[in-house]
Structure formats: C-alpha cells, structure tokens
Amino acid sequence: MWQDRPVRVVPDPYLPGHGDVSYAVEHYDLKLDYRTATNRLDATATLTIRALHPVTTLRLDLSGLHVDKVRVGGAKPPKYVHKARVLTVQLSAPLAVGERTTLQVGYSGKPGPVPGAHGPAGWEELTDGILVASQPYGAPSFYPCNDRADDRATYRIAVTTEAEYTAVATGRTASTTTRAGRTTSVFVEDAPTAPYLVSLVIGRLVDQALPGSGDRVTLVRPRATVVAGASPLLRLPTMLDALEGWFGPYPFHSYRAVVVDEPLEIPLEAMAMASFGTNHLADTWDNERLVVHELAHQWFGNKVTSALLSDIWLHEGFACYTEWLWSEHRGLGSADERAARHHKALPMQKQATPLSNPGMAAMFDDWVYKRGALTLHALRAALGDESFFTACRTWVADHEVVTTRAFVDHVARVTGTDQSALLAAWLDGVALPPCPRLKRP
C-alpha cells in the first residue's frame, strides 16, 4: 500500500535502463547545430554534476547518436563506452559525496526516436521540420542526460539551423542571431526541469499574439496557418486566469503553445510549453479539454513532479480534473456530471491494478486519468470547495518532487482532517468506490 511504500533509492522501475541515482545534474548547457534537409545533428552537451554517492563512473542515457569526444573537468577520462543507449564514463579519480565536476560530450549523427514499451518517443522528423516530445523516455534521443523525473536541472539550449526555420526549445528566448544564412536561438530555463519535459520544435513558424495575454502566453504557429475564430487555443489567456484562481499563480515565466504543421495523435506538455497538431485547432470539446489539460500540467507534472512514474496519477489525475473544472466554468457540464459519466464508463476498461501503482504497461491508460480525476472529485466532495482548493494551491506552492504519500500527508496537515481511508479506497483498491457527488446548498 502507498502508506507503507518507502522512497526508492534505485532508478525508476517503470523506466528500465534509464537513469542513475548516484549523481544529480544541476545544469545542462546544450549546443545543437541541426541541418533539416539531411536530419544531421552536431552537438555538444556540458553537464554540471554533483555526486550523491561516491562515484567512480558516470552513466548517461544517449540513444542512436555517435559520441565523438568526452571530457571530465576539462580532461580526457581514462575510458568511456557508448553501447545500448548508455554512455559510461570512467573517472580518473572518484567523486566524493557532494563533489562537483563538469562532463562535456561531443556527439553527432541522425537523431531518431527512442524505442520503449509505449512506442517510440523523442525526436520525430516532420514533413518540414522536427518535433521532440520527450515524455516518457525520449530525452536521450537528442542529448546525453540522467533520464530520471526526479533529477531536475536548469538549462541553456542554443539551437542553430537554417535561417528560414524557427527553433522553439525549452526556456525563455535569451537571444537570436543570424549569420551566413543560419540562425542561432538561445533558450534559458532557470526552473528545475526533468529531462522528459525538455522539448524542441523546428519548423517554418511564427508567433501570433493572443489578446489579453500580455507576455504570459504566446501562440507559435505555422506561417501559413492563422489560428482564428473560436479555436480553443485562443482561450488560453482565459484558461490561465481560471487555473490561477484554482491552483495559485502560474509557476513559470511564460507559456507557449506550439502548433506544428501537421496533425498529431495527441498534444504533449513540456516545461512552460506544449505542442499541438493542426487537428487540434478546431472548436470542439475534445480539443478544448486537451488544451486546458496540457496547461494544467504546468502546475501538476512540471512545478510539482512525481519522483516515480508509479505516481503518475498526481500528474494526469489533476490535469484531467482540470478539464472538468473548466467544463463547469464554461457552462459545458458540471464536474458532478463529468464525474458521473466517466464513473459509469470506468468498469468497461477492466482495471486490473491499483491507481497508486498501475504498472508500467498501464500508466498512460485512460482509466488512470479518469480514476485519478474521480479521486480528486471525491476529495473535493469530502472537504468542500474552500478546503479542497486551499489544499491544491498549497500543494503546488510547497512541493517540487513528490510521492502519493506526501500528498496524503499534505491533505491531512493543511485541512486538519484524516482523509487516508477515502484516498486508500480510490488509490489502493481495484474495485470502484461509489461515484462521489458534491454537496450543494
């Protein structure tokens, strides 16, 4: 049960072959030089590393690219091996706990997605450009990293490509310069960021201002596609206002919604941004809920990140419940009505594992999203709106890397009530509890 589950000190079992718990990366400096016509990447990554345990070798995740050069603290290491998507670097002298060093990796090749249990993830060539959606294991498709959700670092990403293309990467745009037909854009992200939240988009793109957003929200779209009319993406400033009312101030410098010039199966969040396809522009409820869902991840998943993927409901349950809150806000159906509809449908999904540990194969199943949202609706029904939203706002304000147990303890501390039995029924059981209903005067 989640109440008795200790915090693990081994890599995430839902991401076998990824991550190393012996060290943390404090900062990534990435220099990416990309040629779109040949899908050729020449790059250098410089990592600032701090030892969490005594370290004699550094293990990094890097998939499908050739390692050209390695330096540790500016010097050649005794040995390094790049094999089976893992770069192992032998150190000339051990790192003691707390000691820091720099690791520089020069690498090149034709990037491609990382294979895994949920299909290929990461670098994807589009018809005209590229998209990197790193969740859950795609970050090593374009840079060497310690691919753990709980190893969050700051970033500087410099992207050079042909001048007719625009690059959009994780972080605030710090500078853009063009020389000899090639443009270099530099992005800086000072907020602690998990590798799976690092994204890159290159295409023939342009910014479109959103009325009422100031500089908080930017829509980035294909040059030939004007987002107009009643597209849900144009509601982002209003969505942001609503979410700040429910969950507290937007956690980052700004938010960018990037539309690539082709359809996508699903949109996907990244740090302070999300990527959408042209199929997500139409004014439908399915598109609208996806737009507000990805925005909600900036609070739940990005500001507050689950240490292990077994607690993915803390990301997806909150984002899904935000869809229902937005529906209620817009008069498109109350949260009670959305909860009842999805509660009725859940038994048809044949849930076999508990929400608190759904298993690697099931972690992105629809029932995880919907049962997670229902768990929060049940908590709201038990606490009342004032206590529930206070618990949500303080959860975001007070936490960064989290577990389910931490959430249960947080609710008890903030509300002064013990909701562990209610939460255990939703989180640890497989049987579906009765559908919760809000108490209204």
Buried (B, 14 or more C-beta within 10 A) or exposed (E): EBBEBEEBEEBBEBBEEBBBBBBBBBBBBBBBBBEBEEBEBBBBBBBBBBBBEEBEBBBBBBBBBEBEEBBBBEEEBEEBEBEEBBBBBBBEEEBEEEBEBBBBBBBBBEBBBBBBBEEBBBBBBBEBBBBBBBBBBBBBBBBBBBBBBBBBBBBBBBBBBEEEBBBBBBBBBEEEEEEEEBBBBBBBBEBBBBBBBBBBBBBEBBEBEBEBBEEBBBBBBBEEBEBEEEBBBBBBBBBBEBBBEBBBEBBBBBBBBBBBBBEBEEBBBBBBBBBBBBBBBEEBEEBBBBBBBBBBBBBBBBBBBBBBBBBBBBBBBBBBBBBBBBBBBBEBBBBBEBBBEBBEEBEEBEBEBBBBBBBBEBBBBBBBBBBBBBBBBBBBBBBEEEBBBBBBBBBBEEBEBBBBBBBBEBBBEBBEEEBBEBBBBBBBBEEBBEBBEBEEE
